Amino acid sequence: MKHFKKISFLALALGWIGQIITHIIWSNLRYENASGGDTGVIIFWSSFFLLISYGLFILIPSKRIAKLSENIGILSFTLLSGIYTLIGFTILIGWGFLMSNNFLGVFIDAFICGLIFGLTFHLIWNKKRNELKQIHLIPILTLPIFFLFIYLFAFPKLFPSLAYNVVPQYVRHEILKSTIPKFKVGDDLSELQKVLPGEFEFEDCYGNRGAMLEDFQYVIEVNCCKIVRIEYGPRGETGYAMGGKRKPCS
């Protein structure tokens, strides 16, 4: 049973990362962005419940898990791991989603997490177990933190337009706050749509959009595919007035 904790936690960390990526994809397919699927909430609570699951469903039956991985093939073990994770998830919190019949995509997340855990654990436990002693425990423990740093900070800073629809709501708002001040009256709507995809879609290139965020507010009016009004600043007690008459395009 030497290295079981190290191998199992590495497999769990990779499963959790795979689960978050799965949820991002599912959220975009259903809501057209990760914010609509409450990805930030999923990241926080899945971390909490996954640690509980790790103690109850992995560490306690560790001998049986290790023995099973040695006695059956990788495909069977991976599939069983996915089903086992679904059962554990349902026992801990999944029953609540079943009762409400809402947000059932989280079961896909749990299943993917289990599949990745099973595949990773079987490969390392049966083929690379002795080589793992050369890897220090700290990089394994900090792997989730490194992923979150890349996903929530580095990626949005370096590639904001690509990150806009795949990050949680609060990161999405930060991208919005840093992007809108870069535009001015007369700029093309297409340029705004390019850097904030899906946010400013107007029929016939005419319309307006505004919002009051936690500490920021803005209003943008568009006519003839051009920005004809843009106001932004710290959030006040009242938002900016919306409206404006449509003018013929020259």
C-alpha positions as CSV (number, residue, x, y, z in Angstrom):
1,M,0.0,0.0,0.0
2,K,3.0,2.2,-0.3
3,H,2.4,5.4,-2.2
4,F,-1.4,4.8,-2.3
5,K,-2.2,8.3,-0.9
6,K,0.1,10.0,-3.3
7,I,-1.2,8.1,-6.3
8,S,-4.9,8.4,-5.4
9,F,-4.7,12.1,-4.7
10,L,-2.9,12.8,-8.0
11,A,-5.7,10.8,-9.7
12,L,-8.3,12.7,-7.8
13,A,-6.8,16.1,-8.7
14,L,-6.7,15.2,-12.4
15,G,-10.3,13.9,-12.1
16,W,-11.4,17.2,-10.5
17,I,-9.7,19.2,-13.2
18,G,-11.4,17.1,-15.9
19,Q,-14.7,17.6,-14.1
20,I,-14.3,21.4,-14.2
21,I,-13.5,21.3,-17.9
22,T,-16.5,19.1,-18.5
23,H,-18.7,21.5,-16.6
24,I,-17.4,24.4,-18.7
25,I,-18.2,22.5,-21.9
26,W,-21.7,21.5,-20.6
27,S,-22.4,25.1,-19.5
28,N,-21.5,26.5,-22.9
29,L,-23.6,24.0,-24.7
30,R,-26.6,24.8,-22.5
31,Y,-26.2,28.4,-21.6
32,E,-23.6,29.6,-24.2
33,N,-21.2,30.5,-21.4
34,A,-19.6,29.1,-18.3
35,S,-21.2,31.8,-16.1
36,G,-24.7,30.5,-16.8
37,G,-23.8,27.1,-15.4
38,D,-22.6,28.6,-12.1
39,T,-19.0,27.3,-12.8
40,G,-17.6,29.3,-9.9
41,V,-20.0,27.7,-7.5
42,I,-19.2,24.2,-8.9
43,I,-15.5,24.8,-8.4
44,F,-15.9,25.7,-4.7
45,W,-18.4,23.1,-3.6
46,S,-17.0,20.3,-5.8
47,S,-13.6,20.8,-4.0
48,F,-15.2,20.6,-0.6
49,F,-17.3,17.5,-1.3
50,L,-14.5,15.8,-3.2
51,L,-12.2,16.0,-0.2
52,I,-15.0,14.4,1.9
53,S,-15.5,11.7,-0.8
54,Y,-11.7,11.1,-0.8
55,G,-11.8,10.2,2.9
56,L,-14.9,8.2,2.8
57,F,-14.8,6.4,-0.5
58,I,-11.1,6.2,-1.3
59,L,-8.9,6.2,1.8
60,I,-11.1,4.0,3.9
61,P,-11.5,1.2,1.3
62,S,-8.0,1.8,0.0
63,K,-6.9,-1.9,0.2
64,R,-9.9,-3.0,-1.8
65,I,-9.4,-0.3,-4.5
66,A,-5.8,-1.2,-4.9
67,K,-6.5,-5.0,-5.0
68,L,-9.3,-4.5,-7.6
69,S,-7.1,-2.4,-9.9
70,E,-4.5,-5.3,-9.8
71,N,-7.1,-7.9,-10.7
72,I,-9.2,-6.4,-13.5
73,G,-8.3,-4.6,-16.7
74,I,-8.0,-0.9,-17.1
75,L,-11.2,-0.4,-19.1
76,S,-13.3,-2.3,-16.5
77,F,-11.7,-0.5,-13.6
78,T,-12.2,2.9,-15.3
79,L,-15.8,2.2,-15.9
80,L,-16.4,0.9,-12.4
81,S,-14.6,4.0,-11.0
82,G,-17.0,6.2,-12.9
83,I,-20.1,4.4,-11.6
84,Y,-18.6,4.3,-8.1
85,T,-18.1,8.1,-8.2
86,L,-21.7,8.6,-9.3
87,I,-22.9,6.5,-6.4
88,G,-20.7,8.4,-3.9
89,F,-21.8,11.7,-5.3
90,T,-25.5,10.8,-5.1
91,I,-25.1,9.7,-1.5
92,L,-23.4,12.9,-0.5
93,I,-25.2,15.6,-2.4
94,G,-26.6,14.3,-5.7
95,W,-29.9,13.3,-4.1
96,G,-30.7,16.9,-3.8
97,F,-30.3,17.5,-7.5
98,L,-32.4,14.4,-8.2
99,M,-35.2,15.7,-6.0
100,S,-35.3,19.1,-7.6
101,N,-34.8,17.6,-11.1
102,N,-32.6,20.6,-11.9
103,F,-29.0,21.1,-12.9
104,L,-28.5,17.4,-13.7
105,G,-25.4,18.1,-15.7
106,V,-23.5,17.8,-12.4
107,F,-23.9,14.0,-12.7
108,I,-21.9,14.1,-16.0
109,D,-19.2,16.0,-14.1
110,A,-19.1,13.4,-11.4
111,F,-19.0,10.5,-13.9
112,I,-16.1,12.1,-15.8
113,C,-14.2,12.7,-12.6
114,G,-14.6,9.0,-11.7
115,L,-13.5,7.9,-15.1
116,I,-10.3,10.0,-15.1
117,F,-9.6,8.9,-11.5
118,G,-9.9,5.2,-12.5
119,L,-7.8,5.5,-15.6
120,T,-5.1,7.5,-13.9
121,F,-5.0,5.4,-10.8
122,H,-4.9,2.1,-12.7
123,L,-2.1,3.3,-15.0
124,I,0.1,4.6,-12.2
125,W,-0.6,1.9,-9.6
126,N,0.2,-1.0,-12.0
127,K,2.9,0.5,-14.2
128,K,4.5,3.5,-12.6
129,R,4.1,3.0,-8.9
130,N,7.8,2.7,-8.0
131,E,8.7,5.7,-10.2
132,L,6.4,7.9,-8.3
133,K,8.7,8.0,-5.3
134,Q,10.9,10.4,-7.3
135,I,8.0,12.9,-7.4
136,H,7.7,15.1,-4.3
137,L,4.3,15.3,-2.6
138,I,4.1,19.1,-2.8
139,P,3.7,19.4,-6.6
140,I,0.9,16.9,-6.4
141,L,-0.9,18.8,-3.6
142,T,-0.5,22.1,-5.4
143,L,-1.7,20.9,-8.8
144,P,-5.3,22.1,-8.3
145,I,-4.0,25.5,-7.1
146,F,-1.8,25.7,-10.3
147,F,-4.8,24.9,-12.5
148,L,-6.9,27.6,-10.8
149,F,-4.1,30.1,-11.2
150,I,-3.9,29.4,-14.9
151,Y,-7.7,29.2,-15.4
152,L,-8.9,32.1,-13.2
153,F,-5.9,34.6,-13.6
154,A,-3.3,33.9,-16.3
155,F,-5.7,32.8,-19.1
156,P,-8.2,35.8,-18.7
157,K,-5.3,38.3,-18.5
158,L,-3.5,36.9,-21.6
159,F,-6.4,35.9,-23.7
160,P,-9.5,37.8,-22.4
161,S,-11.6,37.3,-25.6
162,L,-11.0,33.6,-25.5
163,A,-11.6,33.4,-21.8
164,Y,-14.8,35.5,-21.7
165,N,-17.3,32.6,-22.2
166,V,-15.4,29.9,-20.3
167,V,-14.7,31.6,-16.9
168,P,-17.0,32.1,-13.9
169,Q,-19.1,35.2,-13.6
170,Y,-16.9,37.3,-11.4
171,V,-13.9,36.8,-13.8
172,R,-16.2,37.5,-16.7
173,H,-17.1,40.8,-15.0
174,E,-13.5,41.7,-14.5
175,I,-12.9,41.2,-18.3
176,L,-15.9,43.4,-19.0
177,K,-14.7,46.1,-16.7
178,S,-11.2,46.2,-18.2
179,T,-12.4,46.0,-21.8
180,I,-15.2,48.5,-22.1
181,P,-13.0,51.6,-21.3
182,K,-10.9,50.7,-24.3
183,F,-13.8,51.7,-26.7
184,K,-15.2,55.1,-27.6
185,V,-18.0,56.6,-29.7
186,G,-17.5,55.9,-33.4
187,D,-15.8,52.5,-32.9
188,D,-17.2,49.5,-34.9
189,L,-19.6,47.2,-33.2
190,S,-17.8,44.3,-34.7
191,E,-14.6,45.1,-32.8
192,L,-16.6,45.1,-29.5
193,Q,-18.2,41.8,-30.4
194,K,-14.8,40.3,-31.2
195,V,-13.3,41.0,-27.7
196,L,-16.5,40.3,-25.8
197,P,-18.1,37.5,-27.8
198,G,-21.9,37.0,-27.3
199,E,-22.3,40.0,-25.0
200,F,-23.4,42.7,-27.6
201,E,-25.6,41.1,-30.2
202,F,-28.0,43.6,-31.7
203,E,-30.6,43.0,-34.4
204,D,-29.8,45.1,-37.5
205,C,-26.9,46.7,-35.7
206,Y,-29.1,48.8,-33.6
207,G,-29.8,48.7,-29.8
208,N,-28.5,49.4,-26.4
209,R,-27.2,47.4,-23.5
210,G,-26.3,48.4,-19.9
211,A,-25.6,46.7,-16.6
212,M,-24.9,47.5,-13.0
213,L,-22.3,45.2,-11.6
214,E,-21.0,45.0,-8.1
215,D,-18.7,48.1,-8.4
216,F,-19.1,49.1,-12.1
217,Q,-21.8,50.2,-14.4
218,Y,-22.1,51.0,-18.1
219,V,-24.4,51.7,-21.0
220,I,-23.6,51.3,-24.7
221,E,-25.8,52.3,-27.6
222,V,-25.2,51.2,-31.1
223,N,-26.6,52.5,-34.4
224,C,-25.6,51.5,-37.9
225,C,-23.0,49.1,-36.5
226,K,-21.3,51.9,-34.7
227,I,-21.0,52.9,-31.1
228,V,-23.0,56.1,-30.7
229,R,-22.9,56.3,-26.9
230,I,-20.7,54.8,-24.3
231,E,-20.7,55.6,-20.6
232,Y,-19.1,53.7,-17.7
233,G,-17.8,54.2,-14.3
234,P,-18.1,53.2,-10.6
235,R,-21.5,51.9,-9.7
236,G,-23.9,54.6,-8.4
237,E,-27.3,54.6,-6.7
238,T,-28.9,54.9,-10.1
239,G,-27.9,53.5,-13.4
240,Y,-27.4,55.3,-16.7
241,A,-30.5,56.2,-18.7
242,M,-31.3,53.8,-21.6
243,G,-32.8,54.7,-24.9
244,G,-32.2,56.8,-28.0
245,K,-33.8,57.2,-31.3
246,R,-32.7,55.2,-34.3
247,K,-31.1,57.3,-36.9
248,P,-30.9,56.4,-40.6
249,C,-27.5,55.2,-41.8
250,S,-25.8,57.4,-44.3
